[in-house]
Amino acid sequence: MAEPDQHKQMSCASRCGETYDTSNTCHCNDRCQEFSNCCDDYSAFCVPTNAPPTTLPPVSSFVASMSCASRCGETYDTSNTCHCNDRCQEFSNCCDDYSAFCVPTTVPTTTLPPVPSSPLPVTSAELSNIADDLWYGDVNFATEGMDFTLNLQSYVSNTALHTDSSSSRLFSYMNENGVLSSPTYSTFVAILNNYIAQTGNTEQVTSAESAENEAFLSEIMKTPVMAKVHDFLRWKGIVPYTEDDFKARLSEIWFGRYSRQDGKLDTSGFEHVFVGEVKNGQVTGMHSWVRFYLAEKSGVFDYSGYVYKKQPGTIGVQFRWGSVWKNLGGFFLGTSPEFDVAIYTLCFLTRPNGQCQFNMAGQQMRIITYSWLDRGRYLASAYP
């Protein structure tokens, strides 16, 4: 049964412009000639003889090039010398032939490039590439040792045991004026006190709280991180094209209410992931370092010890919320609210209800996401 797949790996039929995959016997991407590892029929399938420039085979969207041939509407990539996405004219960094390839002659130049009629698959390599873009593009990242310091204290080897072996707080220093004062942090923090911890209680969203949700989404949409993830997801046909429509989808994912208990509209993705909840005598959710710092500072959370601390910046801790314990809660360290929303949204939409695996900053990462309802309208949980 494996013979047809082996035959397919030796041919470039339907593989031109593919993402590089080390498991392939030979390759059909746009750099295989440079490394002398193309399949024997690469020229027959992937190199046109007398075709005009607009019929060139697909080019990997992540390979830097001076031309927009086959690159129109690509995802923004900081390593490219020039760009061919729909915002390059806004930032004056388009390739010289952008108009020739990407701007139809019969419509105004403001017309957006086409979106796939159905979502395109996202490869592991593409997921790693955009994750790197988000990580290194997080301009509001807080650096450990500079913006904050940790006092890890006790290591928790058995999370089933509830023993507070750490006498001090996890965060021993925080540059609040520098870190928490930026707009995406301050609007994020403003939302944290809008929820009832115990599930089974209907969450009444006031007009003031709706305005706070809107303010947060508006602020993060201004950041490079959200621009990158939006460009990538709409290039794949996964989210709406316009920023307003994408923001509306984010609002549904993160702030749409649903029920965890007794049929009450008692929860949302934002509350569960970033604030945390109490259900059946246990703390559930709570995967935000900012929330943990503030709750610990105010005495709401009592840090017990750490379970792991990994590169490029994740930690798992045990803590107590009043009389209720969280055996293990994992979150990123130092990442901005927009990064957390971006990376969790990315995994929620491309690898829903399971493991989202990729490489980021040279490290293998895994994020788990779950959706609520068959249509995946709402985020149920997301954590590293």
Buried (B, 14 or more C-beta within 10 A) or exposed (E): EEEEEEEBBEBBBEBBBBBBEEEBEBBBBBEBBEEEBBBEBBEEBBBEEEEEEEEBBBBBBBBEBEBBBBBBBBBBBEEBEBBBBBBBBEEEBBBEBBBBBBBEEEEEEEEEBEBEEEBEEBBBBBBBBBBBBBBEBBEBBBEEEEBBEBEBBBEBEEBEEEEBEBEEBBBEEBBBEEBBEBBBBBBBBBBBEBBBBEBBBEBEBEEEBEEBBBBBBEBBBEBBBBBBBBBBBBBBBBBBBEBEEBBEBBBBBBBBBBBBBEEBBBBBBBBBBBBBBBBEEEBBBBBBBBBBBBBBEEEBBBBBBBBEBBEBBBBBBBBBBEEBBBBBBBBBBBBBBBBBBBBBBBBBBBBBEEEBBBBBEEEEBEBBBBBBEEEBEBBBBBBB
